[in-house]
Amino acid sequence: MIRLKAIAAYLLCFAIAALATPRPVVMWHGLGDSYDSDGMQSVAALIKDIYPGIFVHSVYLYLDSSKDSNASLMGKVDDQIALVCDQLASIPELAHGFDGLGFSQGGLFLRGYVERCNSPKVYKLLTFGSPQNGVTDFPPCSKRDFVCRRRNAFLKSQAYSNYAQGSITVAQYYRDPDQYDKYLEESGFLADVNNERELKNITYAENLASLEELVLYLFTEDETVVPKESAWLAEVDLKMGVVTPLEDRKMYTEDWLGLKVLEDSGRLHFCTIEGRHMRITSETMTEVAWKYLGTEVLPPTEEESTKWDDQRKDTGHGVTYASNIPSEQLQKVFVAPAGRATM
C-alpha cells in the first residue's frame, strides 16, 4: 500500500511538472519605440528560443504602430498606466502573474503599474536604463552647439507647464533639484510614484516590496538618461558632481517605496551593462533571460483561458529597445499646439 501511494505521488508530481510552463513575460518599450518594432520581435524570439512555450506580451497603447510610438512621446502617463492595468487584467495567460521587463521609460512605467495596480501580480521586475529618479537634463550638447543648448534650455523652461505635465511623457518625469518645491507641486507623475510628497501612499510601498526581485540595470556610458545614476534611484548634484546613492537617501532610510525591505531581504539588485543607452547585445539579453526568467508555473485554467474576447490580438512578440530621440523631435512635442496655453 505504501509503495502504491509513493508511485501515485510520483506520477502526480510528474503530471504537474508536465503541465508547468515558464512564467509569462510582459514588456514595456521606451520613448519613440512601438510595441511591435523589429527590436521587440527579435528579442522575443530569443526569449522564446530559450523557453519554448513561454507567453510574451508587449504593452501597447494603440494597435497601430505609428500611433503607439507617438503615444510614448505624447500622452498623460497616469491615463496610460490605467489603460495598461485594464489591458493586462484582461489577458488570461497572465492571470497567475508575470515577470516584467521595462526598457528606458517603460521600466519606470512598469514600476508605476506595480505600485498602482499589480493585478495580475508582477513577480520579478527588470528595468534597463530607466529614469527611476527622473531626468534632470536632456541629452547633452557639444560645447559649440549653441542652438542645441538653447533648445534644451527651452525644453526645461516648459517642463512644469500645465500643458507639458498633462501631455508630454518626458516632462512628467522631469525632476529639477533646483526647483524641488515646484517639482513636488507640479509633477504630473514622478513625484507621486516615488512617494516624495508629504502624504505617502502605503499601498505603493507594499506592492513594490511584494516583488520576488527588483533588478535595476544602469548603462555605464548612458548620455540619454541624465543623470545615468537615475537608473539606480540615486540623487546626483550635476553642478558638484556628487552622487548620493539610494541607501543614503530619505526615500530609502524612511522606506517610502519598500526598497529597504527588498534590499534587507536580498531582493534588490543593482546591475550594469557596458556601453551607451539601450545598447544591449544578444549575448547580454541571453544572460539576463537565463538568470531571471523562466520560472515554471502552472498554466491558466480552461475557464480563465475562455475569458479572452474578440478584441484579443496576439501581441506576444516580446521586448523592445528604446530609441534615442533627437532633441529636435523632443522640441516639437514640447511646443503646445495652436490654441493651447503652455502655462
C-alpha positions in Angstrom: 0.0 0.0 0.0 2.8 2.4 1.0 4.5 1.6 -2.3 1.4 2.3 -4.3 1.0 5.7 -2.6 4.6 6.5 -3.4 4.1 5.6 -7.0 0.9 7.7 -7.1 2.6 10.7 -5.6 5.4 10.3 -8.1 3.0 10.2 -11.0 1.1 13.2 -9.7 4.4 15.2 -9.4 5.3 14.1 -12.9 1.9 15.2 -14.3 2.2 18.6 -12.6 5.7 19.1 -13.9 4.5 18.2 -17.4 1.8 20.9 -17.2 4.1 23.6 -15.9 5.2 26.3 -18.3 7.6 29.2 -18.0 6.1 32.2 -16.2 4.8 34.8 -18.8 6.8 37.9 -19.5 5.4 41.4 -20.1 7.4 44.1 -21.8 7.0 47.9 -22.0 9.0 49.7 -24.6 10.8 53.0 -24.4 10.5 56.5 -25.8 9.7 56.7 -29.5 9.5 52.9 -29.9 6.4 50.8 -30.6 5.1 47.5 -29.2 5.7 45.6 -32.4 9.1 47.1 -33.5 11.7 44.8 -35.1 13.8 45.1 -31.9 10.9 43.8 -29.8 10.2 40.9 -32.1 13.8 39.8 -32.5 14.4 39.7 -28.7 11.1 38.0 -28.1 12.3 35.3 -30.5 15.5 35.0 -28.3 13.4 34.5 -25.2 11.1 32.0 -26.8 14.1 30.0 -28.1 15.4 29.7 -24.5 12.0 29.0 -23.0 9.7 27.1 -25.5 6.1 27.7 -24.8 6.6 31.0 -22.9 3.9 33.6 -23.3 5.3 37.1 -24.0 3.1 40.2 -24.2 4.2 43.6 -25.4 2.3 46.5 -23.8 0.6 48.7 -26.4 -1.5 51.9 -26.2 -2.5 51.7 -29.8 -2.5 48.7 -32.2 -1.4 51.0 -34.9 2.4 51.1 -34.7 2.9 54.8 -35.5 0.2 55.8 -33.1 1.7 53.6 -30.4 5.1 55.2 -31.0 3.6 58.7 -30.8 1.8 57.8 -27.6 5.2 57.1 -26.0 6.0 60.8 -26.6 2.6 62.4 -26.1 0.0 61.5 -23.5 -0.8 61.6 -19.9 1.2 58.9 -18.1 -1.5 58.3 -15.4 -4.1 57.5 -18.1 -1.7 55.3 -20.0 -0.9 53.2 -16.9 -4.6 52.9 -16.1 -5.2 51.6 -19.6 -2.4 49.1 -19.2 -3.8 47.9 -15.9 -7.0 47.0 -17.7 -5.2 45.5 -20.6 -3.1 43.1 -18.6 -6.1 42.2 -16.4 -7.9 41.1 -19.5 -5.3 38.6 -20.7 -6.0 35.0 -19.3 -2.4 33.9 -19.8 -1.3 36.5 -17.3 -3.9 35.5 -14.7 -1.3 34.0 -12.3 1.2 36.8 -12.7 4.2 37.5 -14.8 7.8 38.8 -14.9 8.2 42.4 -16.2 10.9 43.8 -18.4 10.9 47.6 -18.9 13.2 49.4 -21.3 14.1 53.1 -20.6 10.9 54.9 -19.6 9.0 51.7 -20.0 10.8 50.4 -16.8 9.6 53.4 -14.9 6.0 53.0 -16.1 6.0 49.3 -15.2 7.1 50.2 -11.7 4.1 52.5 -11.7 1.9 49.6 -12.7 3.3 47.5 -9.8 2.6 50.3 -7.3 -0.9 51.2 -8.6 -2.4 48.0 -9.8 -0.3 44.8 -9.6 -3.2 42.7 -10.6 -2.2 40.4 -12.2 0.8 40.4 -10.0 4.4 41.1 -11.1 6.9 38.7 -9.6 10.2 39.9 -11.0 10.7 43.4 -12.4 13.8 44.1 -14.5 14.4 47.7 -15.8 17.1 48.8 -18.3 18.4 52.3 -18.2 15.1 53.5 -16.7 14.8 57.1 -15.3 13.6 55.8 -11.9 14.6 59.1 -10.2 13.6 61.1 -13.3 15.8 63.2 -15.5 17.4 66.5 -14.5 18.6 67.4 -18.0 18.2 66.4 -21.6 20.9 64.7 -23.7 24.0 67.0 -23.6 25.0 69.2 -26.4 28.6 69.9 -27.7 30.2 73.0 -26.3 29.9 74.9 -29.6 26.4 73.8 -30.4 24.6 76.9 -29.1 21.4 76.1 -30.9 21.2 72.7 -29.1 21.9 74.3 -25.8 19.3 77.0 -26.2 16.8 74.3 -27.3 17.5 72.3 -24.1 17.0 75.4 -22.1 13.7 75.9 -23.8 12.6 72.4 -23.0 13.4 72.7 -19.4 11.6 76.1 -19.1 8.4 74.5 -20.3 8.6 71.2 -18.4 6.4 72.2 -15.5 3.7 73.9 -17.5 0.2 72.6 -17.3 0.3 71.5 -20.9 3.6 69.6 -20.6 2.6 67.8 -17.4 -0.6 66.7 -19.0 0.6 65.8 -22.4 4.3 65.2 -22.7 5.7 62.0 -21.2 9.3 63.2 -20.7 8.1 66.2 -18.8 6.2 64.0 -16.4 9.4 62.5 -15.1 11.5 65.7 -15.3 12.9 66.3 -11.8 14.9 69.5 -11.2 16.6 69.6 -7.8 17.0 73.3 -8.1 13.2 73.7 -8.3 12.3 70.9 -5.9 9.3 72.6 -4.4 7.9 73.4 -7.8 8.5 69.8 -8.9 6.6 68.4 -5.9 3.7 70.8 -6.7 3.6 70.4 -10.4 4.9 66.9 -11.2 2.2 65.0 -13.0 3.6 61.6 -12.4 7.1 61.0 -10.9 6.6 62.8 -7.5 3.6 60.5 -6.9 5.1 57.1 -7.9 8.3 58.0 -6.0 6.1 58.8 -2.9 8.0 62.1 -2.5 5.1 64.2 -1.3 4.3 64.6 2.4 1.3 62.3 2.2 2.7 58.8 1.5 0.8 56.0 -0.3 1.3 52.9 1.8 0.0 50.7 -1.0 2.8 51.7 -3.3 5.4 50.5 -0.8 3.5 47.3 0.0 3.2 46.4 -3.7 6.8 47.1 -4.6 8.0 45.2 -1.5 6.0 42.2 -2.7 8.3 41.6 -5.7 10.4 38.5 -5.7 13.2 40.6 -7.3 13.7 44.1 -8.5 16.7 44.3 -10.9 17.9 47.8 -11.9 20.3 47.9 -14.9 22.4 51.0 -15.5 24.3 51.7 -18.7 27.8 52.8 -18.0 28.1 55.3 -20.9 24.5 56.5 -20.8 24.1 60.0 -22.1 20.4 59.8 -22.9 19.1 59.4 -19.3 20.7 62.4 -17.4 21.9 61.5 -14.8 22.5 57.9 -15.7 22.5 57.0 -12.0 18.8 57.7 -12.0 18.5 54.1 -13.2 19.6 53.1 -9.6 17.4 55.7 -7.9 20.4 57.8 -7.0 20.4 61.5 -6.4 23.0 63.5 -8.4 24.2 67.1 -8.0 25.3 67.8 -11.5 27.0 71.0 -10.6 29.2 69.5 -8.0 29.4 66.0 -9.5 28.3 64.4 -6.2 26.3 61.2 -6.3 24.1 60.3 -3.4 23.3 56.6 -3.6 19.9 55.3 -2.9 20.8 53.9 0.5 21.8 57.4 1.7 18.5 59.0 0.7 15.4 59.5 2.9 13.5 57.6 0.2 15.4 54.5 1.4 16.0 55.2 5.1 12.4 56.0 5.7 11.4 53.4 3.1 8.8 55.4 1.2 8.7 52.7 -1.5 9.5 49.4 0.2 13.0 49.4 -1.3 14.7 48.9 2.1 12.6 45.8 2.6 13.7 44.5 -0.7 17.4 45.3 0.0 17.3 43.8 3.5 15.9 40.5 2.1 18.4 40.3 -0.8 15.8 41.0 -3.5 17.1 44.4 -4.8 19.9 44.2 -7.3 22.0 46.9 -8.9 23.5 45.8 -12.2 25.5 47.4 -15.0 25.6 47.0 -18.8 28.7 48.3 -20.5 28.0 50.9 -23.2 25.5 53.6 -24.2 21.8 53.8 -23.6 19.9 50.7 -24.8 22.9 49.1 -26.4 22.1 45.6 -25.4 23.7 42.7 -27.2 22.1 39.4 -27.8 24.6 37.8 -25.5 23.7 40.1 -22.7 20.0 39.6 -23.2 20.6 35.8 -23.2 22.4 36.0 -19.9 19.6 38.1 -18.4 16.9 35.7 -19.6 18.7 32.6 -18.3 19.3 34.3 -14.9 16.0 35.9 -14.2 13.3 34.5 -16.5 11.7 31.1 -17.0 10.4 30.2 -13.5 8.0 27.3 -14.1 4.3 27.8 -13.2 1.0 26.1 -13.9 -0.8 27.4 -16.9 -4.2 29.2 -16.6 -7.3 27.0 -16.2 -9.6 26.4 -19.2 -12.1 28.8 -17.6 -9.6 31.6 -17.4 -8.5 31.0 -20.9 -12.0 31.4 -22.3 -12.2 35.0 -20.9 -10.3 36.3 -23.8 -12.7 38.1 -26.2 -12.8 39.3 -29.8 -10.6 42.2 -29.0 -7.6 40.0 -28.4 -4.7 40.5 -30.7 -1.7 38.2 -30.4 1.0 40.7 -29.5 3.2 38.2 -27.7 6.2 39.3 -29.6 8.5 40.2 -26.8 10.6 43.2 -25.9 11.8 46.4 -27.4 14.8 48.7 -27.2 14.0 52.3 -26.6 15.1 54.5 -29.5 17.3 57.6 -28.9 15.1 60.5 -29.8 16.8 63.5 -31.4 16.4 66.7 -29.3 14.8 68.3 -32.4 11.9 65.9 -32.1 11.6 66.5 -28.4 11.4 70.2 -29.1 8.5 69.6 -31.4 6.5 67.7 -28.8 7.2 70.4 -26.2 5.6 73.1 -28.3 1.9 73.3 -27.5 -0.5 73.1 -30.5 -2.1 76.4 -31.6 -4.8 77.5 -29.3 -3.4 75.7 -26.2 -1.9 77.5 -23.3 1.6 76.5 -22.2 1.3 77.8 -18.7 
